[in-house]
């Protein structure tokens, strides 16, 4: 079956990280005129000079249809679709700077996976809080940026409360190697993408401790149970967590050797301090601040999340990874 032409002609990417760049590559490959904007003028200058993102996605040249600019008005000129690819803890700051330049009413699709500290808002909620009434969607699922850029098969989910918008994103991004499904559960898809990073840190800690594959399998399984439990308590559909944005993304993040969250957990499990791991990682490790937010959500919604709590204690209360594992293994026995 052939892929239909893209329904949009121009798009804007907000953010110059790996996922924002790969979204730009996909859209430009579909014949869309794409402009990447970043608040970092030096990085934009590098993108303009090198015609690739050597910092976050080296080896993938920009097609002619993909350009970079530090001028927000230029970036948003005649845009039909905006992709927000900003780390969660910076979404509010970035969009507060862009609110004057952003044309009203244009749909925004978020690829951010996190929960804001303090407000406990997801990325689309933050964007809506800043911009007001705008059409919002999220694109999420097992999508390691380097694999997507290499053209390896990848399947994700476009979710929105507005099915028409979910389908617009689906039709805009779908290629022969990047398949997009639609989903009406915006809350569930976005929450799954954020919470799986917490479990991925735990999976990395298990790797760092060399605790074995049995332990990791149990961790992934029970991790899925607790993030589903939170999602349902917040109003999401349990089925969402059994799909691509849930178990699919969770498995990929917990086993991939290149995932930032799993890799960070592995180094912490092997004995490095959290501060040293964060300082040595050029990209944002979304799962670390999100752990704080998820632990707070668990308290607010009265949901038991022992894995999340254990990760929180390791990250923020100086509990040793080995002690955290011991606490999980010696919890009161119960029915599965």
C-alpha positions, 0 to 999 in steps of 0.5 A: 500500500502506498503512503498518501501525500502529507496533508501539510506543507509547512511545520515548525519544530521547537527544540533541537534535541535528537527527537525534535531533529528526527521529527524534522527529518521525517516531515522533510522526507515527506515533502514538508517545509520544516524549520527547527527553532531553538533558544540556543543561538550557538546550536542553531548556528551549528545546525545551519553550518553543518546541515546535521545535528552533530551534537545529538544525532550525528551522521544524518544530513538535513535535506533541503526542506529542513532548515534551522533558525533562531528567529521565532517569527521566521520559524512560525511563519505560515506553519500548519503544525508545531512539534514541541520537543523540549525537555519537560522541566523547560516546556513552560519557560520556552513556550512563555518566550514563544507565546508572542510569536506563535500564531493562535490556533495552530495545532501543537503535537508534543513528543516530550515525556515527563511531568513538571515538578511542582504543578504535576502537569504533563507537557500538553497541559503546560503548553495549554496553560501557556498558550490557552485554547489550542489543539493539542496532541502527543506522539509517543511510543518506542522510538529511539531517535537513532533507529528512527533516523536510520530508517529502522522499523518503528511504530508509535501512537498519535493521541488527542482528545480530537480524533481529527487532529490525531489523524492529521498527525498520523497522516503527516508522519507516517512513512514506510518505516515509521507507522503511526496509530491513533488513540483517543486517550491523550492522558494515558498515552502521555502519562505512560511515556512519562512514567516509563522513564522512572521504571527505566532508571530502576531497570538500569540500576538492576543492570548496574548491580548485575542483578540478572535478567530474572530481576529485570523481567520482574521489574518491567512487569511490576513496573507496568502494573504500578504505572497502569494503576496510577493511570487508571486512578487519574482517569486513563484507560488501562488498555492504553498501558498494554499498547505501544505507548505503554508496554511497548515504550517501557520494554524498549526503554528498559532494554536499550543500551542507548536509552538515557534513563536506563543508562543513568540508572546503570551508572547509579547502580554501579556506584556513581553518584546521581550528581556525577551522572547528571553532570556527565550526561549532555542530554536531559535525563527526563526520568530523574525530575519526573520521579519526584513528580510521579511519587507526588502523584502516587501520594495525591491519588493514594496509589501504591507505587513501590518501584517508583518510591524505591527509585525516589529514595535512591535518587533523592534520599541517598538510599543505596541501590542494593538496599532499595532492591532488598526493600522491594524483595522483602515487602509483605507477600501478597497475591499478584 
